Amino acid sequence: MPRTPKPRTPRSHWLLLGLVLLAICGLLGLDVLLSRAGTTSTPSGSRQFVPPTASDNGSVIDPREPTVRSVPPRAVALTFAEGPDPQWTPQVLDVLARHQVHATFFVTGAQAARNPGLVREIVEAGHEVGNHTLTRTDLRQAGSQRIQLELKSTDLALAGAAGITTTLAQPPYLTSGSLDEAAWNSLLRIGNHGHQVVVPDRDSQDWRGQGTEAVLAAATPRDDRGTVLLMHDTAGADMVAALDRLLPELNNTGRQVGTVGATFGLPRTAVPAGLLDRVAGSLFVGVVVLSAWLADALRALLWAAAALGILRTVFVLVLAPVQRWRSRRWTPPWQISQRVGVIVPAYNEQAGIAATVRTILASDHPVEVIVVDDGSTDRTAEIVDRLRGRHPHVRLIRQRNAGKAAALNAGLAAARSELVVVVDGDTILEPDAVSRMIAHFTNPSVGAVSGNVKVGNRRSMMGRWQHIEYVIGFNLDRRVYEMLGCTPTIPGALGAFRRSAVLAVGGVSDDTLAEDTDLTMALERDGWHMAYEEHAISWTEAPATTGQLWKQRYRWCYGTLQAAWKHRHAVLERGPGGRLGRLGLPYLLVFQVVLQVIAPVVDVAAFFALFTAEAWTFGLTWLGFLAMQLLPGIIAFRMDGERLRPLWALPLQQVVYRQLMYLVVVQSVITALAGARLPWQKLDRRGQLTPARR
């Protein structure tokens, strides 16, 4: 007996996938960090160590000496903070250019790295650029290392974006009126990193959104004292309109409006960045831009996946009930009385083969059981041989191990009937399953009929999850496929075929691991129609362990990809083959492959979105996904006559079981792209299958 070759699958793909997900998590984590709004602390009120000149009006403080420069009378140092903003900063620059005024833009490192072109535009227009920290964090409660990180990261962003560094810094949430002991200590730490601190004394309050008049009133000086005016180039249209009115008013009253450097007579506020800082800054800007692009792309992908999920749900909920209504109204025009051959390919099925044969013999339609022993190494053949001695309509065919396709072909060659039923060796049939399926062959255009396969061992959590999947996924999809006339799979666990039609397409091919899918597609391309009989019920023993489930689904998914590629030319054909190519294959690939491949990445994006301002939106979206699963689940269980009790496990299935299926599909796709070929992978059976009470 030839030894079964070991699977040749690419092992490095898990490392590659892990690295990709790790990189995605890192980039999304960076985007979350840079997107989160800064936090503020309440001033303590103690000003024991704060110089009075620093807390009376606008000033520039050099904490290294320390010295305090006060703003000259009737001078206005115009500053903008929190940008650059891709929507509003260009409009601010236009207003400043129209009034021939220069200002100082205190940019955050996050925004500077995301919008490097705007930083260059600010510098090229003759404006100053200052440091507003990386993430707009209140530095009053920050330690020295956090302050260094906030300032250095922003300096790197400026070096990468415009090739400069700045000596000016403006801590967020700080004005002369809020200078307390904690704030003064933070200014001393800022000075240790080589920055002079600009303290505004007038806040335009444009961020409140109270209208142009309110912004204008808050920004206009009340007396002849000089002022450092704080505005925000992220505040919106009211800020832009107020600025356009404020500048001529200040000019008409004889005030000098300019940058911080010009107002305070600072010799140099910007210096060219060194080569090392430029290189590091360019890398930092590139990573931030990539993280922002990735976050936006994954959010779009998440919404696209949500839209497709909703579309599929609507699609299923519309077509499945129509199919059920039509199938219940249909009655066969006449009864088929000929004996039907039931082919059972078996390889090491000693645990359940006796029960399978007995339930087939108990059918209410005349049957002949043909068991093809595919080189079993256990007692499968011995058990069937004993049954054959007691039942004249049981036949045993032995062959060397050649695979399931060869076993099915041997059974087809031995069958004496035109209509044959294929049953797995671990399956239990209901007595009317055979008669219900073959009734559909009274329609001469039907080439094959799918039965309704149910999970029998559903008491464990693994079995319960698969039970939900069979009812909601497989059986609902079969109803949709029948309505569209593009069924891709007649399951090998329970399917009926015209023997002559199968032989006409060359029998069962071993080109793929999903021989049932391959055969179904071949029959449709040959012009045959497929049918689904919901009342033809069989019970199968689902994999009981994660390892066995992985082997089964890996084979199914990989084989399905092989079959889809093999029959890709169906898209150009007419009739049932054309419907398969233009409806069945896209539906199959989009919902069972593409969405499964992108799902892990989308789930990662959704997780990180919970730490952003969109947390509620994404949380509600996930609950919506669950509802979209629950509603079809209730309908599917009702259609199949199942109790609703197992649906309590549906939320946990979405969290655990669904992730496992994602990884199976990912591995299958990578294996297919790598060109590897898998052998048949036999599952271990425990013989614990009993029909469940519905």
C-alpha positions as CSV (number, residue, x, y, z in Angstrom):
1,M,0.0,0.0,0.0
2,P,1.5,3.3,-1.0
3,R,2.2,5.7,1.8
4,T,0.2,8.9,1.9
5,P,2.5,11.8,1.3
6,K,2.7,14.4,4.0
7,P,1.1,17.7,3.2
8,R,3.5,20.2,1.7
9,T,2.3,23.5,2.9
10,P,4.3,26.7,3.3
11,R,5.2,27.0,7.0
12,S,6.7,30.4,6.8
13,H,3.4,32.0,6.0
14,W,2.3,32.0,9.6
15,L,5.4,34.0,10.5
16,L,4.7,36.3,7.6
17,L,1.1,36.7,8.6
18,G,2.1,37.3,12.2
19,L,4.6,40.0,11.1
20,V,2.0,41.7,8.9
21,L,-0.6,41.7,11.7
22,L,2.1,43.0,14.1
23,A,3.0,45.8,11.8
24,I,-0.7,46.7,11.3
25,C,-1.2,46.7,15.0
26,G,1.8,49.0,15.5
27,L,0.7,51.4,12.8
28,L,-2.9,51.5,14.1
29,G,-1.6,51.9,17.6
30,L,0.4,54.9,16.5
31,D,-2.6,56.4,14.7
32,V,-4.7,55.9,17.8
33,L,-2.0,57.6,19.9
34,L,-1.8,60.5,17.6
35,S,-5.5,60.9,17.1
36,R,-6.5,60.9,20.8
37,A,-7.4,64.3,22.2
38,G,-5.1,65.7,24.8
39,T,-6.0,65.6,28.5
40,T,-6.0,68.6,30.8
41,S,-5.3,69.1,34.4
42,T,-6.8,71.6,36.8
43,P,-4.5,74.4,37.9
44,S,-3.5,74.2,41.5
45,G,-3.8,77.9,42.1
46,S,-0.4,78.2,43.8
47,R,1.8,80.8,42.1
48,Q,4.5,81.0,44.8
49,F,7.4,80.5,42.4
50,V,5.9,82.1,39.2
51,P,7.4,85.5,38.3
52,P,4.7,88.2,38.3
53,T,5.8,89.3,34.8
54,A,5.0,85.9,33.4
55,S,1.5,85.8,34.8
56,D,0.4,89.3,34.0
57,N,0.3,89.3,30.2
58,G,1.7,87.6,27.2
59,S,5.3,86.7,27.3
60,V,8.2,84.6,26.0
61,I,10.0,82.7,28.8
62,D,13.5,81.3,28.5
63,P,13.4,78.7,31.3
64,R,17.2,78.1,31.0
65,E,18.2,81.4,32.6
66,P,15.2,82.0,33.5
67,T,14.2,85.3,31.8
68,V,10.8,86.6,30.9
69,R,10.2,88.9,27.9
70,S,7.0,90.9,28.0
71,V,5.2,91.8,24.9
72,P,5.7,95.5,23.9
73,P,2.7,97.9,24.1
74,R,0.2,97.9,21.3
75,A,1.9,94.9,19.7
76,V,0.0,91.7,18.8
77,A,1.9,88.5,18.4
78,L,-0.5,86.4,16.4
79,T,-0.3,82.7,17.0
80,F,-2.3,79.6,15.7
81,A,-2.2,76.3,17.5
82,E,-3.2,72.6,17.0
83,G,-2.7,72.5,13.2
84,P,-1.9,72.3,10.5
85,D,-5.4,71.3,9.4
86,P,-5.9,70.3,5.7
87,Q,-9.2,72.1,5.5
88,W,-8.8,75.3,7.5
89,T,-5.0,76.1,7.5
90,P,-5.0,76.9,3.8
91,Q,-7.9,79.4,4.3
92,V,-6.0,81.0,7.2
93,L,-2.9,81.4,5.0
94,D,-5.1,83.0,2.3
95,V,-6.5,85.6,4.8
96,L,-3.0,86.3,6.2
97,A,-1.6,86.8,2.6
98,R,-4.5,89.1,1.7
99,H,-3.8,91.3,4.7
100,Q,0.0,91.0,4.4
101,V,0.4,89.7,7.9
102,H,2.7,87.0,9.2
103,A,2.0,84.8,12.2
104,T,3.5,81.9,14.2
105,F,1.9,78.5,13.8
106,F,2.4,76.2,16.8
107,V,1.9,72.8,15.1
108,T,1.4,69.4,16.8
109,G,3.8,66.7,15.7
110,A,0.9,64.5,14.7
111,Q,-0.6,67.0,12.4
112,A,2.7,68.1,11.0
113,A,3.7,64.5,10.2
114,R,0.3,63.9,8.6
115,N,0.4,67.1,6.5
116,P,4.0,67.8,5.7
117,G,3.1,69.8,2.6
118,L,1.2,72.3,4.7
119,V,4.2,72.8,7.0
120,R,6.3,73.6,4.0
121,E,3.7,75.9,2.7
122,I,3.6,77.8,6.0
123,V,7.4,78.2,6.1
124,E,7.6,79.2,2.4
125,A,5.0,81.9,3.0
126,G,7.3,83.5,5.6
127,H,5.5,82.4,8.7
128,E,7.1,81.0,11.9
129,V,6.6,77.5,13.1
130,G,6.6,76.5,16.7
131,N,6.3,73.3,18.7
132,H,2.9,72.5,20.2
133,T,3.9,68.9,21.4
134,L,3.2,65.7,19.6
135,T,-0.3,64.9,20.9
136,R,-1.6,68.1,22.6
137,T,-1.0,66.6,26.0
138,D,-1.1,68.9,29.1
139,L,2.5,69.0,30.2
140,R,1.8,70.2,33.7
141,Q,1.6,66.7,35.1
142,A,4.0,65.1,32.6
143,G,7.5,63.9,33.7
144,S,10.7,64.9,32.0
145,Q,10.8,61.9,29.7
146,R,7.2,62.4,28.5
147,I,8.0,66.1,27.8
148,Q,11.2,65.1,25.9
149,L,9.2,62.6,23.8
150,E,6.4,65.2,23.0
151,L,8.9,67.9,22.0
152,K,11.5,65.7,20.2
153,S,8.9,63.9,18.2
154,T,7.5,67.2,17.0
155,D,10.9,68.5,16.1
156,L,11.5,65.4,14.1
157,A,8.2,65.9,12.3
158,L,9.3,69.5,11.4
159,A,12.7,68.3,10.3
160,G,11.2,65.7,8.1
161,A,8.5,68.0,6.7
162,A,10.3,71.2,6.2
163,G,14.0,70.5,7.1
164,I,13.9,72.9,10.1
165,T,13.8,72.8,13.9
166,T,12.4,75.5,16.1
167,T,13.3,77.1,19.4
168,L,9.8,78.1,20.2
169,A,7.3,76.0,22.1
170,Q,3.7,76.6,23.3
171,P,2.4,74.0,25.7
172,P,-1.3,73.2,25.2
173,Y,-3.9,74.5,27.5
174,L,-1.5,77.1,28.9
175,T,-2.2,80.9,29.2
176,S,-0.8,83.5,31.5
177,G,-3.8,83.2,33.7
178,S,-3.2,79.5,34.2
179,L,0.4,79.7,35.2
180,D,0.7,78.0,38.5
181,E,3.5,76.1,40.3
182,A,2.9,72.9,38.3
183,A,2.9,74.8,35.0
184,W,6.1,76.7,35.9
185,N,7.9,73.4,36.7
186,S,6.9,72.0,33.3
187,L,8.3,75.2,31.7
188,L,11.6,74.5,33.4
189,R,11.6,71.0,32.0
190,I,10.8,72.4,28.5
191,G,13.8,74.7,28.8
192,N,16.0,71.8,29.5
193,H,15.3,70.6,26.0
194,G,16.3,73.9,24.4
195,H,13.0,75.6,23.8
196,Q,11.7,79.1,24.7
197,V,8.1,79.0,25.9
198,V,5.5,81.4,24.4
199,V,2.7,82.1,26.9
200,P,-0.5,83.7,25.3
201,D,-2.6,86.0,27.4
202,R,-5.6,86.2,25.1
203,D,-7.6,83.2,23.8
204,S,-10.0,83.9,21.0
205,Q,-12.3,81.1,22.2
206,D,-12.8,80.1,18.6
207,W,-12.9,76.4,19.6
208,R,-16.2,77.0,21.5
209,G,-18.2,77.3,18.2
210,Q,-20.2,80.3,19.4
211,G,-20.1,82.3,16.2
212,T,-18.0,84.9,14.4
213,E,-19.0,87.8,16.6
214,A,-18.0,85.9,19.8
215,V,-14.6,85.0,18.4
216,L,-14.0,88.6,17.2
217,A,-15.0,90.0,20.7
218,A,-12.7,87.6,22.5
219,A,-9.8,88.2,20.2
220,T,-9.9,92.1,20.2
221,P,-7.5,93.7,22.8
222,R,-9.3,95.9,25.4
223,D,-6.4,98.4,26.0
224,D,-3.0,99.5,24.7
225,R,-1.1,96.7,26.4
226,G,0.6,94.3,24.1
227,T,-0.9,90.8,23.7
228,V,0.0,87.3,22.5
229,L,-3.2,86.2,20.8
230,L,-4.1,82.6,20.6
231,M,-6.2,81.3,17.8
232,H,-6.7,77.8,16.4
233,D,-6.4,76.9,12.7
234,T,-8.6,73.9,13.4
235,A,-11.6,75.8,14.7
236,G,-13.5,76.2,11.5
237,A,-15.3,78.8,9.5
238,D,-16.1,81.2,12.4
239,M,-12.4,81.5,13.1
240,V,-11.6,82.3,9.5
241,A,-14.3,84.9,9.2
242,A,-13.3,86.5,12.5
243,L,-9.7,86.6,11.5
244,D,-10.6,88.3,8.2
245,R,-12.4,91.1,10.1
246,L,-9.9,91.3,13.0
247,L,-6.7,92.0,11.0
248,P,-8.0,95.3,9.4
249,E,-9.5,96.5,12.7
250,L,-6.1,95.9,14.5
251,N,-4.3,97.8,11.7
252,N,-6.8,100.7,11.8
253,T,-6.1,101.1,15.5
254,G,-2.4,101.3,15.0
255,R,-1.5,97.9,16.4
256,Q,1.5,96.0,15.0
257,V,0.6,92.5,14.2
258,G,3.3,89.9,13.5
259,T,5.1,86.8,14.4
260,V,6.4,86.0,17.9
261,G,10.0,86.4,16.7
262,A,9.3,89.8,15.2
263,T,7.2,91.0,18.1
264,F,9.7,90.1,20.8
265,G,12.8,90.8,18.8
266,L,14.1,87.2,19.0
267,P,17.2,86.8,16.8
268,R,16.4,83.4,15.4
269,T,13.5,81.0,16.0
270,A,14.1,78.4,13.3
271,V,17.4,76.7,12.3
272,P,18.1,74.2,9.5
273,A,17.9,70.6,10.8
274,G,21.0,68.4,10.7
275,L,21.3,65.5,8.2
276,L,20.5,62.9,10.9
277,D,17.4,64.8,12.1
278,R,16.2,65.1,8.5
279,V,16.6,61.4,7.8
280,A,15.0,60.4,11.1
281,G,12.3,63.0,10.6
282,S,11.5,61.8,7.1
283,L,11.2,58.2,8.4
284,F,8.9,59.4,11.2
285,V,6.7,61.4,8.8
286,G,6.6,58.4,6.5
287,V,5.5,56.1,9.2
288,V,2.8,58.5,10.5
289,V,1.5,59.1,7.0
290,L,1.4,55.3,6.4
291,S,-0.4,54.8,9.7
292,A,-3.0,57.4,8.9
293,W,-3.5,56.0,5.4
294,L,-3.8,52.5,6.8
295,A,-6.3,53.6,9.4
296,D,-8.4,55.4,6.8
297,A,-8.2,52.4,4.4
298,L,-9.2,49.9,7.1
299,R,-12.1,52.0,8.3
300,A,-13.3,52.2,4.7
301,L,-12.8,48.4,4.4
302,L,-14.7,47.9,7.6
303,W,-17.7,49.9,6.3
304,A,-17.4,48.1,2.9
305,A,-17.5,44.8,4.8
306,A,-20.5,46.0,6.8
307,A,-22.3,47.0,3.6
308,L,-21.6,43.6,2.0
309,G,-22.7,41.9,5.2
310,I,-26.0,43.8,5.2
311,L,-26.4,43.1,1.5
312,R,-25.9,39.4,2.0
313,T,-28.3,39.4,4.9
314,V,-31.0,41.2,2.9
315,F,-30.3,38.9,0.0
316,V,-30.7,35.8,2.0
317,L,-33.8,37.0,3.9
318,V,-35.5,37.8,0.7
319,L,-34.6,34.7,-1.4
320,A,-34.6,32.0,1.2
321,P,-38.2,32.3,2.3
322,V,-39.3,32.4,-1.4
323,Q,-37.3,29.2,-2.0
324,R,-39.0,27.5,1.0
325,W,-42.4,28.6,-0.2
326,R,-41.8,27.3,-3.7
327,S,-40.3,24.0,-2.5
328,R,-43.3,23.3,-0.2
329,R,-45.8,24.0,-3.0
330,W,-43.9,21.6,-5.3
331,T,-45.0,18.0,-5.7
332,P,-43.5,15.4,-8.0
333,P,-45.7,14.7,-11.1
334,W,-45.0,10.9,-10.7
335,Q,-43.2,8.5,-8.4
336,I,-39.9,6.9,-9.2
337,S,-40.0,3.3,-8.1
338,Q,-36.6,1.9,-9.4
339,R,-34.1,0.7,-7.0
340,V,-31.4,3.3,-6.2
341,G,-27.7,2.7,-5.6
342,V,-26.3,4.3,-2.5
343,I,-22.5,4.6,-2.8
344,V,-20.6,4.8,0.5
345,P,-16.8,5.6,0.0
346,A,-15.1,4.4,3.2
347,Y,-11.6,4.7,4.6
348,N,-11.1,3.7,8.2
349,E,-14.7,4.2,9.1
350,Q,-15.1,1.3,11.5
351,A,-16.6,3.6,14.2
352,G,-19.7,4.5,12.2
353,I,-20.0,2.4,9.1
354,A,-22.4,-0.1,10.5
355,A,-24.9,2.6,11.6
356,T,-24.6,4.2,8.2
357,V,-25.4,1.1,6.3
358,R,-28.3,0.1,8.6
359,T,-29.9,3.5,8.2
360,I,-29.6,3.4,4.4
361,L,-31.2,-0.1,4.4
362,A,-34.0,1.4,6.5
363,S,-34.9,3.8,3.7
364,D,-38.6,3.8,2.6
365,H,-37.3,3.5,-1.0
366,P,-35.7,0.4,-2.5
367,V,-31.9,0.8,-2.3
368,E,-28.7,-1.1,-3.0
369,V,-25.8,-0.2,-0.7
370,I,-22.4,-0.1,-2.4
371,V,-19.6,0.3,0.1
372,V,-16.2,1.0,-1.5
373,D,-13.5,0.2,1.0
374,D,-10.6,2.5,-0.1
375,G,-7.7,0.4,1.4
376,S,-8.8,0.8,5.1
377,T,-6.3,-0.3,7.7
378,D,-9.0,-0.9,10.4
379,R,-12.0,-3.3,10.5
380,T,-14.2,-1.3,8.1
381,A,-14.3,-4.1,5.4
382,E,-14.8,-6.8,8.0
383,I,-17.9,-5.0,9.5
384,V,-19.4,-4.4,6.1
385,D,-18.7,-8.0,5.1
386,R,-20.7,-9.2,8.1
387,L,-23.6,-6.9,7.1
388,R,-23.5,-8.2,3.6
389,G,-24.0,-11.7,4.8
390,R,-27.3,-10.6,6.4
391,H,-28.6,-8.2,3.8
392,P,-28.7,-9.2,0.1
393,H,-28.7,-5.6,-1.0
394,V,-25.3,-4.7,0.5
395,R,-22.2,-4.9,-1.7
396,L,-18.6,-4.5,-0.8
397,I,-15.9,-3.4,-3.2
398,R,-12.3,-3.4,-2.0
399,Q,-9.5,-1.4,-3.7
400,R,-6.1,-0.2,-2.8
401,N,-6.0,3.2,-1.2
402,A,-6.5,5.7,-4.1
403,G,-8.5,8.5,-2.6
404,K,-12.2,9.4,-2.3
405,A,-12.6,10.3,-6.0
406,A,-11.4,6.9,-7.1
407,A,-13.7,5.2,-4.5
408,L,-16.7,7.2,-5.9
409,N,-15.8,6.2,-9.5
410,A,-15.6,2.6,-8.5
411,G,-19.0,2.8,-6.9
412,L,-20.4,4.5,-10.0
413,A,-19.0,1.8,-12.2
414,A,-20.6,-0.9,-10.0
415,A,-24.0,0.7,-9.7
416,R,-26.8,-0.9,-11.6
417,S,-29.2,2.1,-11.4
418,E,-29.4,5.4,-13.3
419,L,-30.0,7.3,-10.1
420,V,-27.4,7.1,-7.3
421,V,-27.0,8.6,-3.9
422,V,-23.7,9.4,-2.3
423,V,-23.3,9.2,1.4
424,D,-20.3,9.6,3.6
425,G,-19.3,6.7,5.9
426,D,-20.0,8.6,9.0
427,T,-23.5,9.6,8.1
428,I,-26.9,8.5,9.4
429,L,-29.9,8.9,7.0
430,E,-33.5,9.6,7.9
431,P,-35.8,6.9,6.3
432,D,-37.3,9.3,3.7
433,A,-34.1,11.0,2.7
434,V,-33.5,8.9,-0.4
435,S,-37.1,9.1,-1.7
436,R,-37.4,12.8,-1.2
437,M,-34.2,13.5,-3.2
438,I,-34.9,11.2,-6.1
439,A,-38.3,12.7,-6.5
440,H,-36.6,15.8,-8.0
441,F,-35.4,13.7,-10.9
442,T,-38.9,13.6,-12.4
443,N,-37.7,16.9,-13.8
444,P,-35.5,15.8,-16.7
445,S,-33.3,18.9,-16.4
446,V,-32.1,18.1,-12.9
447,G,-28.7,16.5,-12.8
448,A,-28.1,16.4,-9.0
449,V,-29.9,17.1,-5.7
450,S,-28.5,18.3,-2.4
451,G,-29.8,16.9,0.9
452,N,-30.0,18.7,4.2
453,V,-26.9,17.7,6.2
454,K,-27.1,18.3,10.0
455,V,-24.7,18.0,12.8
456,G,-25.5,15.1,15.1
457,N,-22.9,15.6,17.8
458,R,-23.9,19.1,18.9
459,R,-23.8,18.8,22.7
460,S,-20.3,20.2,23.0
461,M,-19.5,23.8,22.3
462,M,-17.5,22.9,19.2
463,G,-20.4,20.8,17.9
464,R,-22.9,23.5,18.8
465,W,-20.9,26.1,16.8
466,Q,-20.8,23.9,13.8
467,H,-24.5,23.2,14.1
468,I,-25.2,26.9,14.0
469,E,-22.9,27.2,11.0
470,Y,-24.6,24.4,9.1
471,V,-28.1,25.8,9.6
472,I,-27.4,29.5,9.1
473,G,-24.6,29.3,6.6
474,F,-24.7,26.2,4.5
475,N,-28.4,25.6,4.3
476,L,-29.5,29.2,3.9
477,D,-26.9,29.5,1.1
478,R,-28.2,26.4,-0.6
479,R,-31.6,28.0,-0.7
480,V,-30.2,31.2,-2.3
481,Y,-28.1,29.2,-4.8
482,E,-31.1,27.2,-5.9
483,M,-33.1,30.4,-6.4
484,L,-30.3,31.9,-8.5
485,G,-29.7,28.6,-10.3
486,C,-26.0,28.4,-9.5
487,T,-25.4,25.8,-6.8
488,P,-21.7,25.3,-6.4
489,T,-21.7,22.2,-4.2
490,I,-23.8,19.1,-3.9
491,P,-22.4,17.7,-0.6
492,G,-20.7,14.4,-0.5
493,A,-22.3,13.7,2.9
494,L,-25.7,13.5,1.1
495,G,-26.2,14.1,-2.5
496,A,-28.1,12.4,-5.4
497,F,-26.9,12.2,-9.0
498,R,-27.8,11.0,-12.5
499,R,-25.2,8.4,-13.1
500,S,-25.2,9.0,-16.9
501,A,-24.6,12.7,-16.3
502,V,-21.7,12.1,-14.0
503,L,-20.1,9.7,-16.4
504,A,-20.6,12.1,-19.3
505,V,-18.4,14.7,-17.6
506,G,-15.7,12.2,-17.0
507,G,-16.8,10.9,-13.6
508,V,-15.5,12.2,-10.3
509,S,-12.2,14.1,-10.8
510,D,-9.3,14.1,-8.4
511,D,-8.0,17.4,-9.7
512,T,-9.2,19.1,-6.5
513,L,-9.7,18.2,-2.8
514,A,-13.3,19.3,-3.0
515,E,-14.4,16.6,-5.4
516,D,-18.1,17.2,-4.7
517,T,-17.7,20.9,-5.6
518,D,-15.7,20.1,-8.7
519,L,-18.3,17.5,-9.8
520,T,-21.2,19.9,-9.2
521,M,-19.6,22.7,-11.2
522,A,-18.8,20.3,-14.0
523,L,-22.4,19.1,-14.2
524,E,-23.7,22.7,-14.3
525,R,-21.3,23.6,-17.1
526,D,-22.6,20.6,-19.0
527,G,-26.1,22.1,-18.8
528,W,-27.7,20.3,-15.8
529,H,-29.7,22.1,-13.1
530,M,-29.2,21.5,-9.3
531,A,-31.9,21.2,-6.7
532,Y,-32.1,21.3,-2.9
533,E,-34.4,19.1,-0.8
534,E,-34.6,20.5,2.7
535,H,-36.5,17.5,4.0
536,A,-33.9,14.9,2.9
537,I,-32.0,14.9,6.2
538,S,-28.8,13.2,7.1
539,W,-26.8,13.4,10.4
540,T,-23.1,13.8,10.2
541,E,-20.4,13.6,12.9
542,A,-18.7,17.0,13.0
543,P,-15.1,17.3,14.0
544,A,-14.9,17.2,17.8
545,T,-11.5,18.9,18.2
546,T,-9.9,22.1,16.9
547,G,-7.2,20.1,15.1
548,Q,-9.8,17.9,13.3
549,L,-11.9,20.9,12.4
550,W,-8.9,22.7,11.0
551,K,-8.0,19.7,8.8
552,Q,-11.6,19.4,7.5
553,R,-12.1,23.1,6.8
554,Y,-8.6,23.6,5.4
555,R,-9.4,20.8,2.9
556,W,-12.8,22.2,2.1
557,C,-11.6,25.8,1.5
558,Y,-8.5,24.8,-0.4
559,G,-10.5,22.4,-2.6
560,T,-13.2,25.1,-3.2
561,L,-10.5,27.5,-4.4
562,Q,-9.1,24.8,-6.7
563,A,-12.6,24.1,-8.1
564,A,-13.3,27.8,-8.6
565,W,-10.1,28.3,-10.5
566,K,-10.6,25.1,-12.6
567,H,-14.1,26.3,-13.7
568,R,-13.3,30.0,-14.0
569,H,-14.2,29.9,-17.7
570,A,-17.8,29.3,-16.8
571,V,-18.2,33.1,-16.6
572,L,-18.2,33.2,-20.4
573,E,-20.7,30.4,-20.9
574,R,-24.5,30.3,-21.2
575,G,-27.2,28.4,-19.3
576,P,-26.5,26.9,-15.9
577,G,-22.8,27.1,-16.4
578,G,-23.0,30.8,-17.1
579,R,-25.1,31.4,-14.0
580,L,-22.5,29.5,-12.0
581,G,-19.7,31.7,-13.5
582,R,-21.4,35.0,-13.2
583,L,-23.4,34.5,-10.0
584,G,-22.3,31.5,-8.1
585,L,-18.5,31.9,-8.3
586,P,-18.5,35.7,-7.4
587,Y,-20.9,35.0,-4.5
588,L,-18.8,32.2,-3.3
589,L,-15.5,34.0,-3.6
590,V,-16.7,37.3,-2.1
591,F,-18.6,36.0,0.9
592,Q,-16.6,32.8,1.7
593,V,-13.1,33.8,0.7
594,V,-12.5,37.6,0.3
595,L,-14.4,38.7,3.3
596,Q,-12.8,35.9,5.4
597,V,-9.3,36.9,4.3
598,I,-9.8,40.6,5.2
599,A,-11.8,39.9,8.3
600,P,-8.8,39.6,10.7
601,V,-7.5,42.9,9.6
602,V,-10.9,44.5,9.8
603,D,-11.3,43.1,13.3
604,V,-8.0,44.5,14.3
605,A,-9.0,47.9,12.9
606,A,-12.4,47.7,14.8
607,F,-10.6,46.9,18.0
608,F,-8.3,49.9,17.8
609,A,-11.2,52.1,16.8
610,L,-12.6,51.4,20.2
611,F,-9.9,53.7,21.6
612,T,-10.8,56.6,19.4
613,A,-13.6,59.1,19.3
614,E,-15.5,56.7,17.1
615,A,-15.7,54.1,19.8
616,W,-19.4,54.2,20.2
617,T,-19.9,54.1,16.4
618,F,-17.8,50.9,16.1
619,G,-19.3,49.4,19.2
620,L,-22.8,49.8,17.8
621,T,-21.6,48.5,14.4
622,W,-20.4,45.3,16.1
623,L,-23.7,44.9,17.8
624,G,-25.3,45.5,14.4
625,F,-23.2,42.7,13.0
626,L,-24.4,40.4,15.8
627,A,-28.0,41.4,15.1
628,M,-27.5,40.7,11.4
629,Q,-26.4,37.2,12.4
630,L,-29.1,36.6,14.9
631,L,-32.0,37.6,12.7
632,P,-31.1,35.2,9.8
633,G,-30.3,32.6,12.5
634,I,-33.8,32.7,13.9
635,I,-35.3,32.5,10.5
636,A,-32.9,29.7,9.4
637,F,-33.6,27.6,12.5
638,R,-37.3,28.1,12.1
639,M,-37.1,27.0,8.4
640,D,-35.2,23.9,9.3
641,G,-37.5,23.1,12.2
642,E,-34.7,23.5,14.8
643,R,-35.0,24.7,18.3
644,L,-33.7,28.2,18.9
645,R,-31.9,27.3,22.1
646,P,-28.4,26.8,20.5
647,L,-28.4,30.4,19.3
648,W,-27.3,31.5,22.8
649,A,-23.8,30.4,21.6
650,L,-23.9,32.8,18.6
651,P,-22.1,35.8,20.2
652,L,-19.3,33.5,21.4
653,Q,-19.1,31.9,18.0
654,Q,-18.5,35.4,16.5
655,V,-15.6,36.0,18.9
656,V,-13.9,32.5,18.9
657,Y,-15.0,30.2,16.2
658,R,-15.2,32.8,13.5
659,Q,-11.5,33.8,14.1
660,L,-10.5,30.1,13.6
661,M,-12.4,30.0,10.3
662,Y,-10.6,33.2,9.2
663,L,-7.2,31.6,9.8
664,V,-8.3,28.5,7.9
665,V,-9.2,30.6,4.8
666,V,-6.1,32.7,5.1
667,Q,-3.9,29.5,5.2
668,S,-5.9,28.0,2.2
669,V,-5.4,31.2,0.1
670,I,-1.6,31.3,0.9
671,T,-1.3,27.6,0.1
672,A,-3.1,28.1,-3.2
673,L,-0.9,31.1,-4.1
674,A,2.2,29.1,-3.2
675,G,1.2,26.3,-5.6
676,A,1.3,23.6,-2.9
677,R,-0.8,20.4,-3.4
678,L,-2.4,18.8,-0.4
679,P,-3.2,15.1,0.0
680,W,-6.5,13.8,1.2
681,Q,-6.7,14.3,5.0
682,K,-8.8,11.7,6.8
683,L,-10.6,12.8,10.0
684,D,-10.7,10.7,13.1
685,R,-14.2,9.5,13.9
686,R,-15.4,8.6,17.4
687,G,-18.6,6.8,16.5
688,Q,-20.6,9.1,18.9
689,L,-23.1,10.2,16.3
690,T,-26.8,10.1,17.3
691,P,-29.6,12.1,15.6
692,A,-30.3,15.2,17.7
693,R,-33.8,16.0,18.8
694,R,-35.0,19.1,17.1
